[in-house]
């Protein structure tokens, strides 16, 4: 199932479009998460959806919390498989980068241990722990981009705050959902840990997960990632490459309560209370 991003408007305040919480099958939940695209084709039929600016509001208003969802019907993510100490990665060129940046090193990439990253945002801190064993090429790319300042002063362009899916999507310097680093790469864990016949079967991405967004086509991971602040149902087609701390979850919850502008319909929209990454620092 392809998960497509839409072009979103930017701004600090938005009119809140309240939506009935979605309590539906996994297919509907999958459609709700629009992922980024780094390829020239963009996002096909949804590329221009939500491009019209929402009317502004002078006040932020909290929205009704999503109804809880029984996650017992969905599988857990598989165990992270063991592998070699180092791997080689490929980062072929894609579209022009949203911000000048060099592609990461490709040989002898570490596949062991973790990397700590401190993120300061306009709404509070987010601490990340990246897992090289799960996704060495993804972590290698993220660290390279962070060390080059690629993520600094960028707006998180998407919030989904609904039953079965609660995420904030960041990593695009253009804040449109179409920007990337100028290269792409393949999906890693959990897709690499399950049989291809199960790639479309939904599983629970646990609260605190960090995962890559993509267009649903091979090689379209880039710089956009999403932060899961409540258990979320998705197929195992989005690279899980780490976790965030409790402070980070609280930061995201503090903006989620104001909802989004509804520019993506059931797929969320621009956060009504904007949140930007000020600095992303590898420790």
N, C-alpha and C positions, 0 to 999 in steps of 0.2 A: 504494500500500500504506500503510495507516494504521499508525503506530507509536505505541502507547499506553503511558503511564506507569502504574505502580501506586503505591498508597499504601505507604510504607516506614516501618519503625520506626527510631528514632534511638538512639544510644548509642555509646560509645567502643570496646566490645569485643563481638565476636560469635563464635558457634560457626561454624567454617568448614565449609561444605558443599562438599566437593570434587566437581567435575563432570568428566566425560570431555571433553577439548577437542573443540570442534565443528569438524569438517571436513566441510562440506556445501556445497550450492549457495547461490547468492546469496539466494534467497528465504528460506532459513532464517536467514541472517545478518541480513537485513533485520528479521525478526521479533524478533531478539535485542535490538535497540535500542529501548527504550521511550522515547518522547518525551513532553514535557510537554503539558498542555492548559490553556488559559486560558478555555475556554468553559464554559457552565453544565452541559453534558451530561457533562462529566468524561471518563471513560475507558471508558464502556460496560461490556463484560463483564469487563474487567480491573481495574476501579476498586478492588476490594477484595482483589485477589490479594496475598498476602504481607503482609497487615495484622497477622497474629499475630506477636508478638515472638519473635525467636529466643532460645534459651536462651543465657545469657551464659557466657563463658569467662574464666578467670583469666589466661590467657596467649594471646598472639598467636602463631599458627603460620604459617610461610610455606607457600605452595601451589606446586604444580608449574607451571612456566611454560607458557603455551600453545604448542602445536606451530606451527612456521612455516607460512605459507600462500603458495602461488605466486600472486602478484597479476597475472601477465602475461595472464591470461584476462579481466581487467577493464579498462575504459577509464580513461584519465586524465581529470581534470576539464578542461573546456574552458578556453581562454584567456579572461581577463577582458576583456569588450568595452569599448571606449572609449565615452564619453558626454558629456553636457553638464557644465559646471563646477558647476552647482547644480541641485537637483531640489526638488520639493515632495513631502512625505510625508503620509500619513494614519495616525492612531492612534485609531481609533474605540474607544469605551468597551466593555469586556467585563465580567467579573465584578469584584466589589470587590477592591481591591488587597490583597495580603498584608501590605503595609507602606505607610503613607501616603506618597504620591509624586505629583508633578505630571507630566502627559504632556509630551513634548518639543515644541519649536517645530516647526512644519510647513512653513514657507515658506523659500525660499532656503537650503536645506540643502546644505552643501558636498559635492561628489562628487569631490574631488581630495585627494591627499596621504594621509598616514597619521597615526595618533594613537598615542602611546605610553602604556601603562598599566602601572603597577607593582602587583602583587598580593602581599600578604603573607598567608601561610597558617600554620596550626598545624604544617605539615610542611615548610615551606620557601618560598622565593620563586618567583613565576611572573611572567615579563615578557611582556607582550602588545604586539603591533603590529597595530592595526586598520586595515583598508584601506577608505577611503571610496569609491574608485572601484568596488570590487566590490559594496559593499552600503551605500550612503550612508544610507538610512533606518534600517538596523540599527545602524550605528555611531553615528548621531545618538541613537538610543534608549539604547544601552549607555552612551555618555558621559553623557547626561542622568541616568540612574539612578545611575551611579557618583558623579557630582558631588553627588547628593542623599543619598549614603550608603546607598543601598538595599541594596547587596551586603555592606556591612560586618557582620561577626559573623553570617554565615550558613553553614550546614553544606552541604557537597557531598553530596547524598543518594544518589548512585548511582555504582556502579563496574561496568563490564563488562570482564572480563579473560579473553578467550577467543580462539581462533583466528579471525582475520579481523575482529576487533572489540575494540579496547582504548581505552576512553573513561572519563572521569570527568565526571559531569553536576552542574552547580551552578546557582545563580541563583534558587533558591526560598527565601525567608526562612522558610517553614514547614517546610522539609525533608521534605515529603510527596510532592513531584512534582506537586502540583496548584496551587501558588501562582503568582501572576503580578502584574504591576504595575497591573492594572485597565484595561488597554487591549491591543489586539492589532494586528498589522500583517502585511502580505503577505511571502511569501518572495522573496528576491532571488537573486543569483548563488549557485550555478550554474544554478538552474532557469530563470532568465530568459535564459540563454545557450544553451539546447538546445531542440530541437523538442519540443513537448508529447508526441509519440509516444515520446520517449525518457525521459520522466520516471520511469518505473519500471525502467529499465535500470541495473543497479548500476555504480558507478564507485569509484575509489580515492580516499578522503579521506586525504591524506598525513599522515604523522607530523608533529605540530606544528600541525595545523589547529585553528582555533576555529570552531565552527558553532552555529547556533541549533537548539534542540529545538522541535518543534511536534506537534500532534495528527494531522497528515495532512490537515486541512481548511484551506481558505483563511483567511487572517487570524488564525491562532492562534499566531503568534510573539509572545513576550512578554518575559520576563526570563530564562528558563532557557536555558542554553547548555551545550555539551559540549566538552571538551578532548581531542583525539586524541593519545595518546602512542605509538601504533604504527599503521602503515598499516591502514586500516579500510574495509570494503566497504559502501557504502550507495547507494541511488538518489539522484540529484541534487535532492532535495526539501528539503534542509536548508541554509539560508543560510550560506555560508562568508564570514566577515567579518574574518579576520585569521589571524595565526600567533602561536605562543608560542616563547620562547627555550629553549635547551638546559637552562638551570637549571630552568625550569618542567617540562620533560619529566622530568628527574631527580626533581623533587619528586613528580610523579604516580607514577613507577615505584617510589618508596620506599614508597608505601602500597599499590600494586597487588599487590606480592609477598605480601601477607597475605590477598588474596582478599576475598570479600564474604560476606554472610550467606545468600546463595542465595534470598532472599525473592521474586525474580522469575524463578526457574527458569533457563531458558536465557538470560534477559535480564539476568542479574547480580543485584545487590542493593545494600544499604547497605554501604559499605566497612567491613571488619572493623577496620581502623585508621582512625578518623575523621579527616577533614580539613575544616577550616572556613576560609572567607575572613575574615581579620581586617580588612584594609583593602583597598580597590580605589581607586587614586589615579591620576587622569589627569594626565599630565605637561605 
